[in-house]
Amino acid sequence: MGRIAVVGSINMDMVMYVDRVPTKGETINGTGFLLSPGGKGANQAVAASMMGAEVFFFGKVGNDAFARELFETLQKKGVSTEFMIQEEDVSTGTASITVHEGDNTIILNQGANAKVTVDYISGYLELLRAMDIVVLQNEIPLETTRFICKELCDSEVKVLFDPAPFEGVDPVEFLGVDYFTPNETECKALTGYDTSCSESIYQSLKYLQDIGIKTPIITMGKNGVAYIEKGVVERVKAYRVDAMDSTAAGDTFSGALAAELADGKTVKEAIKFANAAAAITTTRIGAQKSIPTRQEVLDWLIEKSDLR
């Protein structure tokens, strides 16, 4: 398997399960609570590691009770934390997550994730250039993500950017990104096109490719995944499951996709495998706790008679 660097966020997730979402000013009883290591970057790193890749995480935690557990969880999942930094006088990033009928709403507190600056990552550029794939998302300062993309665009390392949350992202600023993976909502916000029909999906993908993104990939939930290759839109089906919690499903997709691509798989093969990993994640509770191993994904695909 390949070598992957993830530059991104790491949080402690505080998850509340509810029978319904409260209205403004209303207090309701929850049905369960979970304290779980998360953060899009850390989730992606764990997913890539669980799929067999050698993974290095670049990020920051604060000086509080959550920091040690987050370090230890990554290490137990096989992710290198050698380049992580603990910041003084700032809290670790946190996420308040409400889960209702398998879907979630999230409120983020950046904390130490806001300290993942250009100055911090500029000291590791040579390490990043030695990777097969660098994975990014949008829970660290956007200027840091822009800097990494610009510095790596002429190197051999591939860059996978999941533009979530998409606030502030302008795809024109990420020319040269190899794999760009918005979901359908983000895609419409970024391109102006929705994914309601084959023609609009094509227009979305073509727009992203025309501005310089090499392989745009749109994730569309139950409608699967679409990407464009040699001017032709390709579709990969979604797997139907009884979802319990969608937390970390998108991150699992990104991490598994990166691991498979770094291992030399085609885009279609990598997406198919990543779809399965993400589907399994939705059937479990929590973020990193819900991410399957590579063997679990392989067994699941065999069970579905879809490993070809």
C-alpha positions as CSV (number, residue, x, y, z in Angstrom):
1,M,0.0,0.0,0.0
2,G,1.0,3.6,-0.5
3,R,2.2,6.4,1.8
4,I,-0.4,9.1,2.6
5,A,-0.2,12.3,4.5
6,V,-3.4,13.9,5.9
7,V,-3.2,17.6,6.8
8,G,-6.3,18.5,8.7
9,S,-8.5,18.7,11.7
10,I,-8.8,16.6,14.8
11,N,-11.7,17.0,17.2
12,M,-13.4,15.4,20.1
13,D,-17.0,14.7,19.0
14,M,-19.8,15.1,21.5
15,V,-22.7,13.2,20.0
16,M,-26.3,13.4,21.1
17,Y,-28.9,11.0,19.7
18,V,-32.5,12.3,19.5
19,D,-35.9,11.2,18.3
20,R,-36.4,14.6,16.6
21,V,-34.6,17.8,16.1
22,P,-35.6,20.5,18.6
23,T,-37.1,23.8,17.4
24,K,-35.7,27.2,18.5
25,G,-35.8,27.7,22.2
26,E,-37.0,24.1,22.9
27,T,-35.4,21.6,25.2
28,I,-35.9,17.9,24.6
29,N,-34.6,14.7,26.0
30,G,-31.9,12.8,24.1
31,T,-31.9,9.1,23.6
32,G,-28.1,8.6,24.0
33,F,-24.7,10.3,24.3
34,L,-21.3,9.4,22.9
35,L,-17.9,11.0,23.4
36,S,-15.9,10.0,20.4
37,P,-12.6,11.0,18.6
38,G,-13.3,12.7,15.3
39,G,-12.5,15.6,13.1
40,K,-12.6,15.3,9.3
41,G,-8.8,15.1,8.9
42,A,-8.3,12.6,11.7
43,N,-11.2,10.5,10.4
44,Q,-9.7,10.4,6.9
45,A,-6.3,9.4,8.4
46,V,-7.8,6.5,10.4
47,A,-9.8,5.3,7.4
48,A,-6.7,5.3,5.1
49,S,-4.8,3.5,7.8
50,M,-7.6,0.9,8.3
51,M,-7.5,0.3,4.6
52,G,-3.8,-0.6,4.9
53,A,-1.9,2.6,3.9
54,E,1.0,4.0,5.8
55,V,-0.5,7.3,7.1
56,F,1.1,10.4,8.6
57,F,-1.2,13.0,10.3
58,F,-0.3,16.7,10.4
59,G,-2.4,18.7,12.8
60,K,-2.7,20.2,16.2
61,V,-4.5,19.6,19.5
62,G,-4.9,21.9,22.5
63,N,-3.7,21.7,26.1
64,D,-6.7,19.9,27.7
65,A,-8.0,16.5,28.7
66,F,-9.0,15.6,25.2
67,A,-5.5,15.9,23.7
68,R,-4.0,12.6,25.1
69,E,-7.0,10.5,24.1
70,L,-6.8,11.8,20.5
71,F,-3.1,11.1,20.2
72,E,-3.6,7.6,21.6
73,T,-6.5,6.8,19.4
74,L,-4.6,7.7,16.2
75,Q,-1.6,5.7,17.3
76,K,-3.8,2.7,18.1
77,K,-5.3,2.9,14.6
78,G,-1.8,2.8,13.1
79,V,-1.5,6.5,12.2
80,S,1.8,8.3,12.8
81,T,1.4,11.3,15.1
82,E,5.1,12.2,14.9
83,F,4.4,15.6,13.3
84,M,1.4,16.5,15.4
85,I,1.8,19.5,17.8
86,Q,0.1,20.3,21.1
87,E,-0.6,24.0,21.4
88,E,-0.7,25.9,24.8
89,D,-3.5,28.3,25.7
90,V,-6.0,26.9,23.3
91,S,-8.6,24.2,23.4
92,T,-8.7,21.0,21.3
93,G,-11.2,21.2,18.5
94,T,-14.7,20.0,19.3
95,A,-17.8,19.1,17.4
96,S,-21.3,19.0,18.8
97,I,-23.2,16.5,16.8
98,T,-27.0,15.7,16.8
99,V,-28.0,12.5,15.2
100,H,-31.6,11.9,14.1
101,E,-32.8,9.0,11.9
102,G,-29.2,8.3,10.7
103,D,-28.5,11.9,9.6
104,N,-26.6,14.4,11.5
105,T,-26.2,18.2,12.1
106,I,-22.8,19.5,13.4
107,I,-21.5,22.6,15.1
108,L,-17.7,23.0,15.1
109,N,-15.4,24.8,17.5
110,Q,-12.1,25.0,15.6
111,G,-9.8,25.3,18.7
112,A,-6.3,24.2,17.9
113,N,-7.3,23.4,14.3
114,A,-7.1,27.1,13.6
115,K,-3.4,26.9,14.4
116,V,-2.6,24.6,11.5
117,T,-1.0,27.5,9.7
118,V,1.2,28.0,6.7
119,D,4.1,28.6,9.1
120,Y,3.5,25.2,10.7
121,I,3.1,23.1,7.5
122,S,5.8,24.9,5.5
123,G,8.4,23.1,7.6
124,Y,7.1,19.8,6.3
125,L,6.9,20.4,2.6
126,E,9.6,18.0,1.7
127,L,7.9,15.2,3.7
128,L,4.7,15.9,1.9
129,R,6.4,15.7,-1.5
130,A,7.7,12.3,-0.6
131,M,4.1,10.9,-0.2
132,D,2.0,9.2,-2.8
133,I,-1.1,11.2,-1.9
134,V,-1.8,14.2,0.4
135,V,-5.3,14.4,1.7
136,L,-6.9,17.8,2.6
137,Q,-10.3,19.0,3.8
138,N,-11.7,22.4,4.9
139,E,-11.6,22.3,8.7
140,I,-8.2,24.1,8.9
141,P,-7.4,27.6,7.7
142,L,-8.2,27.8,4.0
143,E,-5.0,29.7,3.4
144,T,-3.0,26.7,4.6
145,T,-4.9,24.4,2.1
146,R,-4.3,26.9,-0.7
147,F,-0.6,27.0,0.2
148,I,-0.3,23.2,0.1
149,C,-2.0,22.9,-3.2
150,K,0.1,25.6,-4.8
151,E,3.4,24.1,-3.4
152,L,2.6,20.5,-4.5
153,C,1.0,21.2,-7.9
154,D,4.2,20.7,-9.8
155,S,5.4,17.7,-7.8
156,E,4.7,14.0,-8.4
157,V,2.6,13.6,-5.2
158,K,-1.2,13.5,-5.8
159,V,-3.5,15.8,-3.9
160,L,-7.0,14.8,-2.8
161,F,-9.2,17.7,-1.5
162,D,-12.6,17.1,0.1
163,P,-14.0,20.7,0.2
164,A,-16.1,20.1,3.3
165,P,-17.3,22.2,4.9
166,F,-17.4,24.2,1.7
167,E,-17.7,27.7,3.1
168,G,-15.1,30.0,1.4
169,V,-14.0,27.5,-1.1
170,D,-13.5,28.7,-4.7
171,P,-12.5,25.8,-6.9
172,V,-10.7,28.2,-9.2
173,E,-8.1,28.6,-6.4
174,F,-7.3,24.9,-6.5
175,L,-6.0,24.4,-10.0
176,G,-3.9,21.3,-10.2
177,V,-5.7,19.4,-7.5
178,D,-5.8,15.8,-8.7
179,Y,-9.0,14.5,-6.9
180,F,-11.7,17.0,-5.8
181,T,-14.6,15.3,-4.0
182,P,-17.6,17.6,-3.3
183,N,-21.0,16.2,-2.3
184,E,-24.1,17.1,-4.3
185,T,-24.9,20.1,-2.1
186,E,-21.3,21.4,-2.2
187,C,-21.2,20.8,-5.9
188,K,-24.2,23.1,-6.6
189,A,-22.7,25.8,-4.3
190,L,-19.4,25.6,-6.1
191,T,-20.4,25.2,-9.7
192,G,-24.0,26.5,-9.9
193,Y,-25.2,23.1,-11.3
194,D,-27.2,20.6,-9.4
195,T,-27.1,16.8,-9.8
196,S,-30.8,16.3,-10.7
197,C,-30.1,14.8,-14.1
198,S,-27.3,13.3,-16.2
199,E,-26.8,16.6,-18.2
200,S,-26.4,18.7,-15.1
201,I,-24.0,16.2,-13.6
202,Y,-21.9,16.4,-16.8
203,Q,-22.0,20.2,-16.7
204,S,-20.8,20.2,-13.1
205,L,-17.9,17.8,-13.7
206,K,-16.9,19.5,-16.9
207,Y,-16.9,22.9,-15.2
208,L,-14.5,21.6,-12.5
209,Q,-12.3,19.9,-15.0
210,D,-12.2,22.9,-17.3
211,I,-10.9,25.1,-14.5
212,G,-8.0,22.7,-14.0
213,I,-9.1,20.1,-11.5
214,K,-7.8,16.8,-12.9
215,T,-10.4,14.3,-11.6
216,P,-13.5,15.8,-10.1
217,I,-15.6,13.3,-8.2
218,I,-19.2,14.1,-7.0
219,T,-20.6,12.0,-4.1
220,M,-24.4,11.9,-4.3
221,G,-25.6,9.7,-1.4
222,K,-28.1,7.1,-2.4
223,N,-27.5,8.0,-6.0
224,G,-23.9,6.9,-5.9
225,V,-20.8,8.7,-7.2
226,A,-20.1,10.4,-10.5
227,Y,-16.7,11.3,-12.1
228,I,-15.4,12.3,-15.5
229,E,-12.7,10.5,-17.4
230,K,-11.6,11.2,-21.0
231,G,-14.6,13.5,-21.4
232,V,-17.1,10.8,-20.4
233,V,-19.1,10.8,-17.2
234,E,-18.8,7.5,-15.2
235,R,-21.2,6.4,-12.5
236,V,-20.6,4.1,-9.5
237,K,-23.6,2.8,-7.7
238,A,-24.3,3.3,-4.0
239,Y,-24.9,0.4,-1.6
240,R,-28.2,0.2,0.2
241,V,-27.9,-0.2,4.0
242,D,-29.9,0.5,7.1
243,A,-28.1,3.6,8.2
244,M,-27.8,4.3,11.9
245,D,-25.3,7.3,11.9
246,S,-23.8,9.0,8.9
247,T,-21.0,10.6,11.0
248,A,-17.6,10.1,9.3
249,A,-19.1,8.3,6.2
250,G,-17.8,11.0,3.9
251,D,-14.4,11.0,5.6
252,T,-14.2,7.2,5.4
253,F,-15.0,7.5,1.7
254,S,-12.1,10.0,1.2
255,G,-9.6,8.0,3.3
256,A,-10.5,4.7,1.6
257,L,-10.4,6.4,-1.8
258,A,-6.9,7.8,-1.1
259,A,-5.6,4.4,0.1
260,E,-6.9,2.6,-2.9
261,L,-5.5,5.2,-5.4
262,A,-2.2,5.2,-3.6
263,D,-2.2,1.4,-4.1
264,G,-2.5,1.8,-7.8
265,K,-6.2,1.1,-8.3
266,T,-8.1,2.8,-11.0
267,V,-10.5,5.6,-10.1
268,K,-13.5,3.4,-10.6
269,E,-12.0,0.5,-8.5
270,A,-11.1,3.0,-5.8
271,I,-14.5,4.6,-5.7
272,K,-16.3,1.3,-5.6
273,F,-14.2,0.2,-2.6
274,A,-14.6,3.5,-0.9
275,N,-18.3,3.4,-1.3
276,A,-18.5,0.1,0.4
277,A,-16.3,1.3,3.3
278,A,-18.5,4.4,3.7
279,A,-21.7,2.3,3.6
280,I,-20.4,0.0,6.4
281,T,-19.6,3.1,8.5
282,T,-23.2,4.4,8.4
283,T,-24.4,1.1,10.0
284,R,-22.3,1.8,13.1
285,I,-22.3,4.5,15.8
286,G,-19.6,7.2,16.2
287,A,-16.9,8.6,14.0
288,Q,-13.5,6.7,14.1
289,K,-15.1,3.9,16.0
290,S,-17.4,3.1,13.1
291,I,-14.7,2.9,10.4
292,P,-14.2,-0.7,9.1
293,T,-10.9,-2.5,8.4
294,R,-9.8,-3.4,4.9
295,Q,-10.7,-7.1,5.5
296,E,-14.2,-6.2,6.7
297,V,-14.7,-4.2,3.5
298,L,-13.4,-7.1,1.3
299,D,-15.6,-9.6,3.2
300,W,-18.6,-7.3,2.9
301,L,-18.1,-7.0,-0.9
302,I,-17.9,-10.7,-1.2
303,E,-21.1,-11.1,0.7
304,K,-22.7,-8.6,-1.6
305,S,-21.3,-10.6,-4.6
306,D,-19.8,-7.4,-5.8
307,L,-16.1,-8.1,-5.7
308,R,-15.1,-8.4,-9.4
